[in-house]
Amino acid sequence: MPAEEAPKNESPANPKKKSRVPMTLALVVGIAIVEGIGFYTATKMFGGGPQVAHGAGEEEGHLLDGEEAGAAPITIEIEVLKRFKVPNDKRGRLYIYDFDVALKVPGHREDDANQLVAERQREISDRAARIIRGADPAVLHEPELKTLRMQLQHAIGEVIGDQDIILEVLIPRCVPIRSD
């Protein structure tokens, strides 16, 4: 029995644990490299390479129709409303908006635009007044008046019957006057 009573030294007092960090790090780096190679291969296979830019060459039937390539198209400004005053009470107080409206049109369509605006001046004034009277205060106090410009462009285009003639609506002056 003396052989059985001897202490067993099979497990040491301080067992040494293996760190899994290097193995995990190597696995993550290996997967990232395989993914990178896969993405690179897929883009090379299915990317198609550089594409031809249409309109880059000098061909007949240029979009500017007779104007020099690189020259800016000529535009004309037509004054539509001058010192136009419209009330708006959507803030709870009555404000009178005093503003000017002009249209930017292509130079070669200046005569058409002048004629159409002159023929429909009162209808244009009525539509603009409706838009201002019904406009939300946030629309009337936007820094660039983008919503108001868009609404006026659409309304004036409907009135004159040609949406394409108006390149841009300009509002050089818009002054809210509190009416007390």
Backbone bond lengths (Angstrom), bond angles and torsions (degrees), N, CA, C in turn:
res aa  C-N    CA-C-N  psi(-1)  N-CA   C-N-CA  omega(-1)  CA-C   N-CA-C  phi
1 M - - - 1.404 - - 1.516 114.36 -
2 P 1.278 115.99 -18.97 1.447 115.65 179.06 1.530 111.44 -60.54
3 A 1.257 119.70 -25.33 1.464 121.19 179.64 1.520 110.71 -73.68
4 E 1.292 117.25 -28.72 1.461 119.77 -178.15 1.527 110.83 -79.44
5 E 1.303 119.23 -27.72 1.450 121.31 -175.71 1.522 112.70 -82.16
6 A 1.220 120.03 -4.68 1.460 122.27 -179.38 1.542 109.57 -70.03
7 P 1.333 117.47 136.53 1.484 119.53 179.42 1.523 110.83 -66.48
8 K 1.311 112.21 145.04 1.475 118.60 -179.08 1.530 108.57 -91.95
9 N 1.274 117.69 128.59 1.457 123.92 178.11 1.525 111.33 -108.64
10 E 1.292 115.00 42.12 1.467 118.15 -178.78 1.535 111.57 -75.45
11 S 1.329 118.05 -35.82 1.463 119.76 179.87 1.513 109.10 -110.07
12 P 1.302 118.77 128.42 1.457 121.01 -178.81 1.522 111.29 -70.11
13 A 1.299 117.46 162.23 1.464 122.58 -177.59 1.535 110.89 -67.83
14 N 1.307 118.87 -39.21 1.468 122.73 178.75 1.534 110.12 -115.49
15 P 1.311 115.91 89.57 1.463 116.17 -179.47 1.530 110.47 -68.57
16 K 1.297 119.11 140.32 1.458 124.60 -179.44 1.524 108.91 -91.48
17 K 1.349 116.25 120.51 1.460 120.96 -179.39 1.520 109.21 -91.19
18 K 1.330 115.07 140.80 1.475 119.80 176.91 1.525 108.98 -83.31
19 S 1.301 117.74 135.68 1.460 122.59 178.61 1.534 109.20 -83.97
20 R 1.309 115.78 132.95 1.462 120.43 -179.40 1.540 111.87 -93.99
21 V 1.314 119.19 -5.51 1.463 122.87 -176.89 1.531 111.76 -59.78
22 P 1.323 120.54 -49.80 1.466 118.36 -179.85 1.530 112.38 -62.02
23 M 1.311 116.74 -37.00 1.466 119.46 -179.90 1.528 110.79 -67.86
24 T 1.344 117.92 -42.86 1.469 122.30 178.46 1.518 110.77 -65.24
25 L 1.329 116.58 -43.33 1.457 121.00 178.87 1.522 110.97 -61.86
26 A 1.298 117.19 -43.43 1.463 121.09 178.14 1.523 110.79 -62.93
27 L 1.316 117.68 -38.63 1.461 121.92 179.26 1.530 110.90 -66.12
28 V 1.335 118.19 -44.41 1.470 122.34 179.42 1.526 110.56 -64.27
29 V 1.319 118.17 -45.52 1.460 121.62 179.01 1.523 110.53 -63.29
30 G 1.313 117.59 -41.30 1.462 121.27 178.64 1.517 111.83 -62.34
31 I 1.340 118.05 -43.44 1.469 121.17 178.24 1.522 110.42 -64.70
32 A 1.327 118.76 -41.37 1.461 122.02 179.30 1.528 110.71 -61.97
33 I 1.311 117.38 -41.01 1.464 120.94 179.27 1.528 110.28 -65.72
34 V 1.320 117.53 -43.62 1.469 121.14 178.76 1.526 110.34 -62.58
35 E 1.347 118.29 -42.34 1.465 121.24 177.45 1.518 111.12 -62.83
36 G 1.323 117.38 -43.74 1.464 121.03 178.83 1.512 111.83 -60.01
37 I 1.317 116.76 -44.61 1.469 120.51 178.19 1.524 110.02 -63.64
38 G 1.341 116.80 -39.28 1.468 120.84 178.93 1.521 112.02 -63.96
39 F 1.338 117.84 -45.95 1.469 121.08 178.65 1.523 111.26 -64.30
40 Y 1.313 117.36 -43.25 1.460 120.97 179.25 1.535 110.57 -60.04
41 T 1.319 116.24 -45.60 1.467 120.86 -179.98 1.528 110.88 -63.94
42 A 1.335 117.02 -41.92 1.472 120.72 -179.07 1.523 110.86 -65.38
43 T 1.323 118.49 -41.63 1.465 119.78 -179.85 1.525 111.36 -69.35
44 K 1.297 117.48 -34.91 1.466 119.73 176.92 1.530 111.01 -69.16
45 M 1.318 116.88 -36.86 1.461 120.54 -178.60 1.524 112.22 -74.16
46 F 1.335 116.68 -44.97 1.465 120.49 -171.87 1.525 113.37 -106.61
47 G 1.314 118.98 -1.44 1.459 121.77 -177.26 1.511 113.81 -68.19
48 G 1.276 119.54 -35.46 1.454 122.38 177.47 1.518 114.49 86.44
49 G 1.286 120.22 -11.11 1.453 121.94 177.81 1.516 112.69 79.02
50 P 1.327 117.11 -172.07 1.461 120.65 -178.01 1.525 111.21 -69.11
51 Q 1.337 116.09 146.61 1.456 122.32 -179.31 1.525 109.90 -105.51
52 V 1.311 116.52 155.12 1.455 122.60 178.36 1.523 108.39 -80.39
53 A 1.336 116.99 133.73 1.458 121.72 177.71 1.520 108.45 -88.26
54 H 1.313 116.54 113.79 1.459 120.98 179.66 1.522 109.61 -72.25
55 G 1.302 115.36 138.90 1.449 120.34 -179.85 1.514 112.69 89.22
56 A 1.307 118.19 1.44 1.450 121.11 -178.89 1.523 111.14 -77.46
57 G 1.314 117.27 -30.09 1.457 120.90 -179.42 1.512 111.43 -85.45
58 E 1.314 116.06 165.35 1.452 120.12 177.64 1.524 107.96 -91.08
59 E 1.311 115.23 103.01 1.454 121.22 -177.95 1.516 109.49 -118.43
60 E 1.315 116.76 166.54 1.458 121.67 175.22 1.514 109.13 -68.95
61 G 1.334 117.01 153.88 1.445 120.99 178.37 1.518 112.44 73.81
62 H 1.317 115.60 42.24 1.455 120.61 -179.18 1.522 110.13 -62.26
63 L 1.320 116.94 150.81 1.453 121.41 -176.27 1.522 113.75 -63.67
64 L 1.313 118.05 -27.78 1.461 120.57 -177.86 1.525 112.66 -83.13
65 D 1.324 118.40 -4.18 1.471 124.58 176.39 1.532 113.08 47.72
66 G 1.284 116.46 73.88 1.452 121.06 172.38 1.516 114.28 95.69
67 E 1.298 119.70 -17.03 1.458 120.38 177.87 1.524 108.85 -81.22
68 E 1.309 115.94 155.29 1.456 120.14 -179.68 1.529 109.65 -65.99
69 A 1.319 115.52 144.06 1.463 119.39 176.04 1.525 108.38 -67.33
70 G 1.290 117.94 133.05 1.452 121.84 -178.82 1.514 113.00 93.51
71 A 1.335 118.87 -17.91 1.450 121.32 177.52 1.532 108.71 -79.90
72 A 1.311 116.38 138.86 1.462 120.50 -179.83 1.533 109.17 -72.22
73 P 1.336 117.91 139.59 1.455 119.52 177.54 1.523 110.09 -64.39
74 I 1.302 115.83 143.90 1.461 121.71 -177.43 1.524 109.05 -78.94
75 T 1.334 115.67 130.54 1.460 121.09 176.83 1.523 109.29 -124.31
76 I 1.318 114.81 152.37 1.464 122.22 -179.69 1.520 108.13 -124.12
77 E 1.312 116.90 144.35 1.461 121.50 175.63 1.520 109.18 -102.37
78 I 1.319 115.78 130.41 1.460 122.23 179.37 1.521 107.98 -116.71
79 E 1.313 117.07 125.04 1.454 120.85 178.91 1.524 109.21 -78.15
80 V 1.324 115.70 127.13 1.464 120.67 -177.51 1.522 110.39 -105.82
81 L 1.324 117.51 -50.67 1.458 122.47 -179.51 1.518 109.43 -126.85
82 K 1.335 116.41 130.11 1.464 122.02 -179.18 1.518 108.06 -122.19
83 R 1.336 116.69 126.51 1.461 123.20 -179.86 1.532 111.35 49.79
84 F 1.306 114.52 50.32 1.465 122.87 -177.98 1.522 107.91 -87.34
85 K 1.348 117.55 123.77 1.458 122.11 -175.87 1.521 109.32 -115.13
86 V 1.349 114.58 128.07 1.457 121.40 -178.66 1.521 108.92 -137.20
87 P 1.347 117.71 134.06 1.467 119.81 177.12 1.525 112.07 -82.16
88 N 1.347 114.81 152.12 1.463 121.94 174.47 1.518 106.62 -147.62
89 D 1.335 116.15 126.96 1.463 120.26 -178.55 1.526 112.21 -119.41
90 K 1.302 118.10 25.93 1.461 122.33 -177.41 1.528 113.02 -72.45
91 R 1.311 118.57 -13.30 1.466 121.68 178.40 1.523 112.25 -88.55
92 G 1.330 116.82 -5.73 1.459 119.88 -175.69 1.516 111.23 99.56
93 R 1.293 117.39 -14.30 1.471 124.02 174.69 1.510 107.64 -125.66
94 L 1.300 116.25 152.86 1.458 120.07 -179.05 1.530 109.82 -83.34
95 Y 1.310 114.93 121.79 1.460 122.21 173.66 1.518 107.99 -116.28
96 I 1.313 116.05 141.78 1.466 121.22 173.93 1.524 105.97 -110.09
97 Y 1.322 115.31 123.02 1.465 121.35 -179.38 1.522 108.60 -97.33
98 D 1.307 114.90 119.20 1.457 122.67 179.29 1.521 106.70 -105.59
99 F 1.326 117.20 115.84 1.456 119.50 -175.34 1.520 112.65 -146.47
100 D 1.319 114.14 164.42 1.461 123.91 175.00 1.521 107.24 -117.54
101 V 1.338 115.60 146.58 1.457 121.08 177.04 1.518 108.34 -132.32
102 A 1.332 115.32 133.56 1.462 121.85 175.76 1.525 107.90 -131.86
103 L 1.317 115.79 157.83 1.463 121.41 178.61 1.510 109.36 -115.67
104 K 1.315 116.71 140.23 1.459 121.79 172.42 1.521 106.44 -100.21
105 V 1.349 116.10 120.38 1.462 121.76 -177.19 1.522 109.21 -126.60
106 P 1.344 117.86 158.31 1.464 119.88 176.29 1.529 110.87 -62.61
107 G 1.318 116.84 144.69 1.462 121.54 -177.15 1.520 113.78 -58.85
108 H 1.332 117.03 -37.09 1.462 119.10 -177.75 1.529 112.76 -76.78
109 R 1.347 118.29 -6.34 1.465 121.79 179.05 1.529 111.52 -113.15
110 E 1.325 116.98 17.30 1.461 121.18 -176.85 1.522 112.05 -60.36
111 D 1.321 117.94 -47.34 1.467 120.91 -177.28 1.529 111.12 -63.27
112 D 1.336 116.70 -42.39 1.469 120.52 178.32 1.528 110.28 -61.06
113 A 1.324 116.25 -45.63 1.456 120.63 -178.16 1.524 111.41 -64.37
114 N 1.331 117.71 -44.13 1.466 120.73 178.57 1.515 111.13 -60.17
115 Q 1.327 116.45 -43.17 1.455 120.85 -179.10 1.539 110.84 -65.32
116 L 1.320 117.12 -46.62 1.459 120.95 -179.74 1.526 111.96 -63.19
117 V 1.317 117.27 -41.43 1.465 121.10 179.48 1.529 110.26 -67.01
118 A 1.332 117.47 -41.25 1.460 120.66 179.64 1.537 111.11 -65.05
119 E 1.320 117.27 -39.17 1.469 121.08 -179.46 1.527 112.17 -69.54
120 R 1.330 117.37 -30.83 1.465 121.96 -173.38 1.530 113.11 -115.32
121 Q 1.327 117.78 25.54 1.465 121.89 -174.22 1.528 112.45 -57.24
122 R 1.318 117.78 -47.84 1.473 120.33 -176.91 1.531 111.71 -68.87
123 E 1.305 117.30 -36.86 1.457 120.09 177.83 1.536 110.71 -67.24
124 I 1.320 116.57 -38.61 1.466 120.82 176.43 1.531 109.76 -63.51
125 S 1.345 117.19 -42.75 1.467 121.15 178.39 1.522 110.84 -62.02
126 D 1.330 117.33 -41.82 1.454 121.33 179.15 1.524 111.59 -62.87
127 R 1.326 117.47 -46.72 1.473 120.91 179.77 1.525 111.18 -62.86
128 A 1.326 116.87 -41.50 1.470 120.17 179.57 1.529 110.03 -64.88
129 A 1.325 117.28 -41.06 1.466 120.89 179.24 1.526 110.63 -64.17
130 R 1.327 117.79 -40.61 1.471 121.14 177.44 1.528 111.12 -60.90
131 I 1.324 115.60 -43.13 1.468 119.93 -179.25 1.523 110.78 -64.11
132 I 1.329 117.60 -44.02 1.470 121.44 -178.25 1.529 110.65 -68.69
133 R 1.336 117.04 -43.34 1.466 119.69 -179.56 1.525 111.89 -62.87
134 G 1.311 117.86 -35.56 1.453 121.50 -177.90 1.515 114.99 -94.11
135 A 1.313 118.04 0.93 1.466 121.44 -175.01 1.523 111.66 -75.60
136 D 1.302 115.46 143.35 1.454 123.45 175.30 1.534 108.33 -70.49
137 P 1.325 118.71 144.51 1.472 119.97 179.08 1.530 113.85 -56.83
138 A 1.326 117.36 -31.72 1.469 119.61 178.51 1.526 110.96 -64.47
139 V 1.320 117.12 -34.89 1.471 121.16 178.90 1.526 110.28 -68.81
140 L 1.322 116.34 -39.52 1.463 120.40 -177.59 1.525 113.34 -76.77
141 H 1.336 116.44 -12.26 1.464 119.36 -179.59 1.525 112.51 -116.24
142 E 1.332 117.57 19.79 1.461 120.36 173.21 1.523 108.79 -68.11
143 P 1.330 118.02 146.25 1.463 119.67 -179.06 1.534 113.72 -61.01
144 E 1.316 117.24 -39.26 1.477 119.96 -177.28 1.521 112.56 -108.02
145 L 1.319 118.21 0.95 1.473 123.90 -179.75 1.531 112.41 53.40
146 K 1.338 116.72 37.73 1.470 120.71 -176.13 1.520 112.52 -61.60
147 T 1.325 117.50 -44.30 1.462 120.30 -178.16 1.518 110.39 -65.71
148 L 1.314 117.12 -43.84 1.460 120.98 179.07 1.522 111.01 -63.09
149 R 1.318 117.41 -41.91 1.473 121.20 177.42 1.528 111.02 -60.48
150 M 1.335 116.03 -44.58 1.456 120.37 -179.15 1.528 110.83 -63.99
151 Q 1.341 117.19 -44.00 1.461 120.75 179.24 1.524 111.20 -63.35
152 L 1.326 117.14 -43.15 1.470 120.32 178.78 1.525 111.44 -66.15
153 Q 1.323 117.31 -39.62 1.470 120.08 179.01 1.528 110.61 -61.79
154 H 1.314 116.50 -43.69 1.462 120.32 179.85 1.536 110.71 -65.66
155 A 1.331 117.23 -45.29 1.462 121.38 -178.22 1.530 111.62 -65.65
156 I 1.316 117.75 -45.24 1.471 120.60 -179.63 1.520 109.86 -67.21
157 G 1.315 117.27 -38.98 1.466 120.25 176.46 1.517 112.26 -60.86
158 E 1.339 117.44 -39.30 1.469 120.66 176.26 1.520 111.15 -65.53
159 V 1.318 117.20 -41.83 1.466 121.34 -177.04 1.528 111.00 -65.17
160 I 1.328 117.12 -46.64 1.464 118.52 -177.60 1.521 111.87 -82.74
161 G 1.315 117.62 -10.38 1.461 121.41 174.22 1.517 115.14 81.94
162 D 1.334 117.94 12.72 1.465 120.65 -179.52 1.525 108.73 -146.56
163 Q 1.327 116.33 99.34 1.462 121.14 -179.34 1.529 111.88 -69.49
164 D 1.325 117.50 -29.91 1.464 121.31 -173.79 1.524 113.58 -74.76
165 I 1.313 117.48 -16.43 1.463 119.75 -177.23 1.532 111.32 -75.03
166 I 1.331 117.02 -23.86 1.462 121.22 -177.28 1.532 108.93 -94.42
167 L 1.321 116.72 113.57 1.463 121.20 176.70 1.521 110.99 -82.71
168 E 1.327 115.73 -38.26 1.456 120.12 -177.33 1.521 109.26 -161.09
169 V 1.322 116.43 146.96 1.462 121.96 172.50 1.521 107.15 -99.64
170 L 1.311 116.12 129.96 1.467 121.94 -179.49 1.524 109.07 -109.68
171 I 1.311 116.37 133.84 1.464 121.80 175.95 1.523 106.26 -122.80
172 P 1.338 117.28 85.02 1.463 119.52 -175.84 1.528 113.80 -71.23
173 R 1.333 117.01 -22.64 1.458 119.43 -178.64 1.517 109.29 -142.26
174 C 1.333 116.34 126.81 1.469 122.54 175.85 1.523 106.37 -144.71
175 V 1.339 115.21 106.62 1.450 120.38 -175.26 1.537 109.69 -118.89
176 P 1.336 117.23 115.72 1.459 118.43 174.81 1.540 110.16 -81.33
177 I 1.310 115.84 127.97 1.469 121.40 -179.16 1.517 107.29 -115.88
178 R 1.317 117.10 120.06 1.451 120.94 -179.38 1.522 109.32 -77.04
179 S 1.303 116.30 127.19 1.466 121.91 -176.87 1.517 108.17 -104.90
180 D 1.332 116.61 106.34 1.469 120.77 178.37 1.493 110.61 -116.80
